[in-house]
Amino acid sequence: MKLDDYRTSDNVSDQRGGRGGGSRLPIGGGKMGIGTILILGIAALVFGINPMELIQGGGMTGGAPVQTQGPGAAGGQNAAQSCAVDEKSKFSCQVLASTEDTWGALFQEQGQAYQPATLTFYDRNGQSGCGAAQSAMGPFYCPADNGIYLDTSFFDELATRFGAAGDFAQAYVIAHEVGHHIQTITGRSANVRRAQSTASQAEGNQLQVRMELEADCYAGVWAARNKNRMEPGDIEEGLTAASAIGDDTLQKAAGRRPVPESFTHGTSAQRMAWLKKGLSTGDPAQCDTFSATRL
């Protein structure tokens, strides 16, 4: 994806260099075994919400949004310094800036102002408004502080463990998390959380699947609105990433028989289909997975 000449976002903060803190993920106790932790870390949280809310029984862990202090705090020169740390950081900041411009224009078409998310870099351990941020969680969005949390080493894992290499696969990760931000500022996320609070486990999972697929579609909408930046092979990279993190594919890779009732992100086929829908239409109105009779 050609973003070399694109600006970097000012909505960036940095917890790298030991500033983030963060507690270690508890292993053991209750019914949480190593296998469950791995499934949560890969299947339930890659491109999704903070896994701590699943481990702690649903619902955000709460607490005030974390403010990063000192060098690397969001905005201005500090943001520019964070974006300049390495090529992965720079590219992430450029993708975020592109989503800001794209969604800003889309919101303006509806007579609304878009409030961007903040991208926070961390390495290994960090802290979010939703609790601990850890590399094993993968990238996630925290609605408590409108923040996307990213350890850029995940991009290496995306290529090696998931077989999804390429800059557009990386861009898809960030665009998907921005999709969750769109759901938060439009009220979709709050409505779903309320519905999940009175739903059965299976029903709650199905609602979460629809959330994730809608975010996939929003990522496709962003890409469709930036086709002039796309290069040959980009779409295939995105679809490979979407396929690699389908619940059925991940459960099979873990040696388990796929259990649809346990899915929280959708099958590989569903994730690819909704990403394609966003790519083909460029219209966020076409991303309403909650009105779809079939996913």
N, C-alpha and C positions, 0 to 999 in steps of 0.2 A: 504494500500500500504506500503510495507516494505522499508522505507527509513531511519530507525533509525541509520544506520551506514554510511549514505551518508554524504558527505561534505556539508557545507553551502556555498552559493555563496558569492563572494566578491563584486558583483555588486548590492549593497544594500545601500540605504540611508534612513534617518529617519526624519520625521517631527512631531513625537509624542511629547507630552509634551508642546504643545502650540507654537512650532517653525514654524508651517506651515502657519499661517495666513489664508487667504482665505476669500472671501466675501460671504455673504449669497445669496442663490438663490432667485431672485426676484419673488414674487408671486403677480399676478394681473398686470393690465396694458395691453394694446393691446388686443389680443385674448387669452392670456394665463390664464386659470383658474386653480383652484386646481386640477380638474380632469385631465387636460392635463399634469400638472406637475407630477402627480402620474404616468400617463402612460409613460411619458418620463423617469421618474426615475426608473421604473421597466421594462417596455417593450422595450423601445428604447435603454437603456444604460446598462442593466445588461449584462455582458460579451462583451461589445462593446466599442464604442468610447465615448469621453467626451460629456455629454448631452448639454454642453454650446454651442457647435457648432450647435445643432438643435434649441435651444432656440433663438440663435442670427442669424438665417436665413441661416445656412449652412456655411461651411468653418471654419477653425480653428480661434480661437480668436487671434492668433499670439503672438508676444512677444518673448523675449529671453528665453531660457530654464532657469528654476529656479535652482540655486545651493544652496543646503542645507549647512548651515555653522555650525561649531562646532561639538559637539558629535553627532554621527550618520551619518556624511557625508559618501558618498560611499567609500568603499574600506577598506581593512586591518582590523585593530583591531576594528575600529568603526563599520564596517559591522558585525563583529562577535558579538559585543555587542548588536546590533539591532536584530540580529537573535536569541539571547539568552533571549530576553525579556520574552517570554512565549512559550508554545508548538506550538501555531498557527503560531507564527513568525518563529520558528525554522523549522517547516514543510514547510512553504512557501519558506524559503531560500533553503531548500533541494530540493524542486520541481524545483525551478529556476535553481539550480546547475545541476540537472538532464537534464533539457531542454538544458542547455548550452553544456553539453557533447554530448547529442544526436544530436542536430542540428550542433554542431561543426564537428562531424563525417560525417554527411550527406553532409555538405558543402565541407568538405575535399575530399569526393568522387568525387565531381565535380571540384576539383582543386581550390576551393575558400576558403577564410577565413571567419569565422562567427564572427560578431561583436555583442556581447550579449546586451540585454536590461538591464536597471536598474530597480530594484524594489524599490519603495518608500513607506514606511509605513506612515500612518497618522491616526489621530483619530479625527473624526467629521469634522474638517475643515483643508484643506491643500491648497497647491498651486502647479500647474503644468505648464509646458511650454505652455499648451493649455488653461490656465485660472484656475478658482477655482476648487478645489477637495473637494467634500462633500460626507459624508457617504451615503446620499440618492441616489447618483448616482450609487452606486455599483462600483465594480472594473472596471477600464478602462485603455486603452493604449493611450498614447499621442505621435503621430509621430514627433511632434516638438522637443521633447527632448529624443526620444527613451525610454520612461519611462512607466512602469506599476505602477499604483497607487492603493493602497489597504488599506482599513480599515478592519482589520481582524474580527471586529464585524460582518461583512457581512456573515461570515461563520455560525454564529448563526442564522441569518435571512434566510440563504439558507436552513437550517434544519427546522426551524419553519414555515416560511411563504411559502416556496416552497416545503417543504416535501422532500428535497434532502440532507439527512444527510450522513456522512461518509467522511473519509479522501480522497478517490478518487474523490468524488464530488468536494472537495476543490481543489485538484490537477488539475482537469479539468478546473476550473475557470482560474487558472494561465496559464495552457498550451494553453488555447484558446487565452488569451491576448498575449502570446508569438507568437501565430499564426499571430496576427496582426502585430507584429514586423517583422516576416518573410515577410509579404506582403509589409512592408515599405522598407526593405533593398533590396528586389528583384525588386522594382519599381511598383509592382501591385497597391499599394495604390495610388500612384501619378497618374497612368493611369486612375484609377477609378474616382478620384476626378476631373480630367480634363473632363472625359465623363459626370459626373454628372453636371458640370457647364453649359452644354448646353442641358441637358435633361429635360424632363418634371418631375413633382413631382413623378408621378407613375413610370416613367422609372428610375429616380434616386433611388427610394426606391428599385426597383428590383435589381439594381446594388449593393446596400448595402446588400440586402439579400444574393447575391452571395458571397460578401466579408465575411459575417458572417459564412456562411456554409463552405466556404473554411477554415476559421480559426478553425471551429469545426473539420474538417477533419484533419487538421494539429495537433490538440490536440490528435486525434486518432492515428496518425502516431507516435507521441512521446510515447504514451502508448504502442503501438505495439512493439516499439523498446526497451521497458523495461518490457517485459512480465515476466521476472524472478523476478521482484519486485511486481508483481500483486498478490493479494490474492483473495480467493473466495468471490464473491459478489461485487468486485470492478467495473466490467463492468456494472453491474446492477445499481450501484450508479451513474456512469457517465451518463448512459442512462436516469435515472430518472431525473437528473439535466437538461439534454438537453431537455427532454420533458416538464419539468416544466416551462421553460422560452421560449417556442415557442410563437410566436405572437398570434396565434389563441387561445391558452390556456389562455394567460394573458388577452386578450380582453374579453373572456368569463368570467373570474374571476372578471373583472371589471364591469360586467353587460352589456357589449356591444356585439353587433353582430359583429363577425369577418369580417373585410373589407380587403380582400387580397391586394388591391391597397395601403393600408397604412402600410403593413408589412415592417419591416426593418431588421428583423433577421431570418425570415423563420418560418414555422409551426413547431409544435412539431415533427411531423413525419419526416419532412425534416432534422431537426437538429439531430435527432437520426440516420437517414439514413447516413448522411455524417460523423458523428462520427464513426459509424460502419464501413464505408468504409475505414477510416484511420486505424481503429483497425484491420481490416481483411487483408489489403494490406501492411501496414507499408511503403508505397511508396508515397512520396509527389507529384509525377507526376500524381497520380490517384486522386488528390484533385482539379483538375482544374474545378471548378464549372462554369467558364465562357465559357467553350467549351461544357458543358453539355446541351443537348436539353431538358432534363427534370430534375428538381431538386428533 
